[in-house]
Structure formats: C-alpha cells, structure tokens
Amino acid sequence: MHSIFSKVLSVIKPSPQEFERELNFCHVLIFRIKTHIPHGCEIVLTGSMAKKTFLHDKKDVDIFVLFNRKVPKTSFEPALKKIMETCFPDTHYQLSYAEHPYARFRYEGRRIDLVPAYKINDASERLSAVDRSVLHTDFIRKNLPDKQIDDVLLLKKFLHTNSLYGAEIKIKGFSGYLCELLILHYGGFRKLLQSASKWKAPVFIDIKKYYKKDEVNGAIKKFGYLTVIDPTDKNRNVAAAVSEENFIKFAKLCAKFLKKPSESFFFQETPTFEEKITKLAKTKKVVVISMPRPEIVDDVLWGQIYKMIGQLELHLSEFKPTIIADDHKHLVQLAVVIEQDKLSSTMMLEGPPLDMKEHVLKFRKIHKSSKFIFKNNKIYAQAKRPIIGVKDAIKDFFKQFRKSPSHLACSEELVIIDQL
C-alpha cells in the first residue's frame, strides 16, 4: 500500500519548485490587487493554496477582500467591479452571486475567485457564511502537521477520481476543508480508510470537543448521519453537504480499496455523460432531454435541476424511471432510463367503497364510458389511458413545466427529446 501511495504522490504532489512558483504568483497577484482595494480593507489568500493542500493539476486561487463589519453588503459589487476594471482591464470575468457577489476569472492559466467578506475574529461575528473561510484557513495552517499534507492530497485525489469531491449541490460530496479535518482527526489517510470502511451512521466527529457526552445525541439528531463539527463554529456541520448516498459510497470505496489496493482508485477515468448513456442504452431504453442552460451560478442551477428531476420522476412514476443529469456550457441534459417505453392502453381507477352508494353513483357517472370491476368491496373503472408512450409523457411534463418559476422553464420548442 505504501508503494501505491508513493507512486500516486509522485504524480499529484506539486514539486518544491512548482509550489514556490504558485506562491510567488499569489503574492504578486495580491500585491497588484492590494493597491486598488477600498480604504480600510484587508486582502488575504485562503483555500488550498494558502493551506499548501492543492493538487498539482488543481491550481485554483481564492483571494478574500475583507471589509469592516460596518460596511453594507451593497458596497461589495461596486468594489469588485472597480478592482477588476483597474487591475485586470482586458480580462473577462463573471460576477456570480451566492449570499453576495464574487468575481471569477481566469488569469495566467489559473482560476481565480475574488471574494468580498467581513473581517471577523470569531464565528459568532459572521454576517455571511463565507466570513468563516479565513478562520478555516487559519485553523488548518495552525493545526495540520506538515507530514499530513500528503495524506490530504491522497484523500482529495481519491475523492476526485470517484466523483465524491466537492460540496457543491451538483456533487453533494466532500469539501477540501472536510478532507483536511478528516485527516487531522484520524491521523492520516490509511487510518481514515480503515475507519471509514466500517462507518455506520451516525458518525460524529468533534475535534475541539465542544459537545459533552450527554449532548452528542442531540447534536446527531440536529446534524444527521455524518457530523463533523466545525472547529471554528460549534453550530456548523462541515459534512452537511455530503449526501447519504455518497456517505455510503465512500465507506464502500474505502473497504474495496483495503481489500484490493490499486492505483486505479486514484487515476481511473470518470465516464462522461455520453459514455454513461451509451452503455445504459445497450440494456435499457434511454430518452435524452436537452434544454438551454440558464446563466445562473452552479449551485442555484443544480438545486433547480434536482427539483425538476424529482417532479419528472413523479410524473413518470408508472415507467419507474432512473434519471441522470449533466450540464455543459450552454446545455442541460437529462437521461431518462426505463425498462419499457410504453404502458398498457388502459388503467384501473380506484373508486369508493360499495357501501358509499351516493359516491359510487357519482363515480359511475364520471366514468360512464368505462368498464366497471368490483373488487375487495370497492368499485374500479377500467379507463383508457390518456398517454401511453414515455416521449409523450415527457412532452406533457414540459408543457406544464414551462409555466413554473424555475430558471429551467422554457418554451416546448427549446426542449429536445430523443430516444436512443
């Protein structure tokens, strides 16, 4: 197992020269921005770059501009625009909105997030969720031993390869901060694998021991099946984004790796959406739905995609579908996977109990053209099914969905439905 870890690290760990180059890049960038931030603000490097836990091929830079708590949030957007237009006049940037705006842009091959936040010394002072990020960076820099940085890199790569890395709504997985806390708690990647392979919900981790023994059950009830208390904020579960499905998947992956260790757990190619549906289409029926991707931030988009999937699954419940989704630059795609694409031409409608004579008469009147069946002291109507084929059922769904307040709602002409 040690030899596998060494080989993986030789690929994913930045060399000393690369590490120095990236830090120099960040310092130059910060110096450039610093001269244009509003008076009274501070600028700090946060995230994996500041914590030395970035992967060789993941050079994302998070720079925070810290405002005094008395400054209104409405000042953030004008300040960001001024910084971008003054420091990077020829650089295209996207102004995205979470609790408040932040600027995202690419510069010299790296993705940069320029984030306004409030300067705080304690989580109780926070005015938005991102205010804690600087506290997270400080905690890891002070408490994660240098010898455990390699363990964090191994865990991040393990999760990336198996589509479990990222706290965003699309992934519902493990954030970088959660990775660092898990390594810190268990003392290394191998020890985490051994423990996580035996995970059974609920799992409760409280590094700072905020909760007394008699308070743990209450905290578990509040936070759920995987709870990792934020060392900087006892009221926050760092693992809140991890779905139950991914909690189980991670535990199984750990057990699988321990049983038969292999480099493939770190370097296996994740199949694309197209590859997934091509494989599924060999044994099942697949209908692909394509629609325009609205210009909204990923977390809002995927929140709405998952909501739409839930509604579509309900609408197609008789087909017993499995629905997977993906998004591209300009497109959102769903694949509806089913065993059969047509239902029977008739359906049974359940009526009232036979002793409710008035209701039975009304039921018969409503379904007068149907054949009636009496079973278990109830009346049933064998009615003609209005929609038989899955494509027609999907069209019917989007005919109704276009009136919804979702950003995904669009005219039927823009929704393309193809059966593979």
Phi, psi and omega in degrees: 000323180299320181294325178295313180300319181296318179295317180297315180297327179295339180263320190264341185273129177298140176290162178305322180293318179294318180299314179297319180297317181293319179294321177297319178301314181297319181294319178296317180298314180297318179299321180295317182286326187304326183285353184238008178278155181301153179301135178092353180271159173240157178234131182223150174271130179234190175075194187295330179295317180289330184268359180065026183246030180268146178279154182309320184258012180235080186260064176271140182242126178248115179243126181254133172257114187264123181259156171295144184297344180279345182283131180290150180299335180297345179280343187296310185298311177301323180295317178299313181300319180295317179299312182295316183289333181272315184275327185228062187298333183256010183258128176285134178225156178247127176268109182255159185233123170246246172289330173207170188289154170213156182256134177237132179205165176254137182213120181051045174081004180242151174270125182247132170249122177253110192241123173278143179204172178264142177283122180226156177253346183210147183300334180293343181271353188296145176248349174208163185299324184290343180301334183285341187305319179294323177296321178298313180300314180298318182297313182294318180298327181276332191246337180276117179296146179304325182293344180264358178297319177301322179296321177296318180298317179298316180296315180300315181293319178303316180288317179305310184297330183255022175057039181240001183264127177124130181271359181295158186300326180300319185268316185058046185240212188262126178283166177299319179296320177296319177303313181297319180291323179295317178295318179298318182291313185273343176090011178153167183291316180299317180294325176296315178304313182296319180285313184294332179296341180251007181303132170227131182296143000271147173251128184234122180234125182223086186303319183272001180054047178293325187260130176286165183306318183281358179257348186298314181301322178295321179293319178297318179299324181285317190261332175111197191293329175232112182239121173236102184294130178295120179300340180263355183201102185296345181265011182236136174262112182295335182266014185301329183284340184289120180287159179298323178299317181284332173299313180292318180300317180297315180300317179293321178297319178299315179296319180296318180295316181296326180290320181215082183300139181202149176294339183299336178293343182251340187233003180296134180291132176281124181298142178285169177303316181297319179294321179299311185287330176296318178293316180297324183293345179287333183238345182227173176268133184231130175244125181257129179248128179238139179210162181296143177273119179291152181275078178225162181295152186305318183295322177292316180302309185287334172298318181284327177297312180297323178294317179296320178300317178300318180291320180292320177300319178295317181296326182258020189306326181291340177273352182050062185276156164245130185239127174243155185224160176205157174228145177242192183300317184237008190221142169246132180232140174239143172243118179264113184256124184221161177277320180225144184259003178225143176257169177295157184287344179236161178218155180265125177254123182282132179252190183282166174300148185296334181283354175265072192303319182296319180289325177297317178299317179296317179299317180294324180293317180295321184249041187299335181272002183264162173272135184257142179232138180249122186210135179051043178063027177228159176257139177232147176248128176271097187257162177284131181285127183291326180229127184255315185274148182293324180296320178294323179294321178293317177300319179297321179298312184287339173296322178278323186293333182299340180271357183283161180282001182296147174294341180279346180295129179208171182295152184301330182296335182271354178261113182259127183242117181235132175261127181281000000 
